[in-house]
Amino acid sequence: MEGCAQEGQVKLLGVDYSPFVVRVRIALSLKGIHYEFIEEDIQNKSELLLQSNPVQKKIPVLIHNGKPVCESMIIVQYIEEAWGNKAPNLMPKDPYDRAIARFWAAFIDDKLLPSTLRTFRGQGEEQQKAVEESVANLLLLEEVLQSTGKAYFGGDEIGLVDIALGGLLVTIQTVEKVTNIVLTDTQKMPLLCAWADKFCKAHKVKEALPDRAKFFELMSARRATLTSPPAGN
């Protein structure tokens, strides 16, 4: 990796287990960019976070030479543009291919993520509907991956859609484990399951992923709180 002098000062505000933060850490790791990770307390947000993202007051925030950039997929695209001379390319060169990559990245955030969270939070019929929606969304991504004929959505290398979905992988897999529900079926989604395994084992990706055991404990406790009956008066 090149020295910090060439990259400028790079800081990332976030928490280890956030899938949105994971996306940014994956992009930084793939590009070989040195950065300072500043762990935030979501219950007691720092002045730096509030000043850096005064509109949404959310993580992640990338601060590059004192200038903050917010929203995970906007940050990933910023990383590609700011360090475009560093391999790998996280975005396709062709404008149409870029538009398609952005479309599926948005689909992941607008469709797959909400249905996965409803699977985690819901019960009964509400949860079953969320499961069906999640599986349908994942099957669409299976078709997209099949259409590429490659190991990754980005082709031979990890790209924008891989990072968009890959940042959520530990979350999706933990939701499956906590709820005892299968969303990623190896029979129905062989390519997607193979992709997930390959993605998580990639050297520079693996080091950016959160601790699965700790995340499972956190999600299990949260699920217990969501599903426990309200306390009596």
DAQUI-V260446 format. One record per pair of residues at least 24 apart in sequence whose C-alpha atoms are under 6 Angstrom apart, sorted by the first residue. I is the first residue (numbers start at 1). J is the second residue. D is the distance in whole Angstrom. If there is no record, write none. Layout:
{{I,J,D} {I,J,D}}
This chain:
{{1,32,5} {8,65,6} {9,64,6} {9,65,5} {10,35,5} {10,63,6} {10,64,5} {11,35,5} {11,36,5} {11,37,6} {11,62,6} {11,63,5} {12,37,5} {12,38,6} {12,61,6} {12,62,5} {13,38,5} {13,60,6} {13,61,5} {14,39,5} {14,40,5} {14,59,5} {14,60,5} {15,39,5} {15,40,6} {16,210,6} {17,210,5} {19,167,5} {19,168,5} {20,72,5} {21,60,5} {22,167,5} {23,163,6} {23,167,5} {24,76,6} {25,208,6} {26,205,5} {26,208,5} {29,204,6} {30,204,6} {90,159,4} {90,160,5} {91,159,6} {91,160,6} {101,161,6} {105,161,5} {105,164,6} {112,137,6} {120,175,6} {135,183,6} {142,189,6} {142,192,5} {178,220,6}}
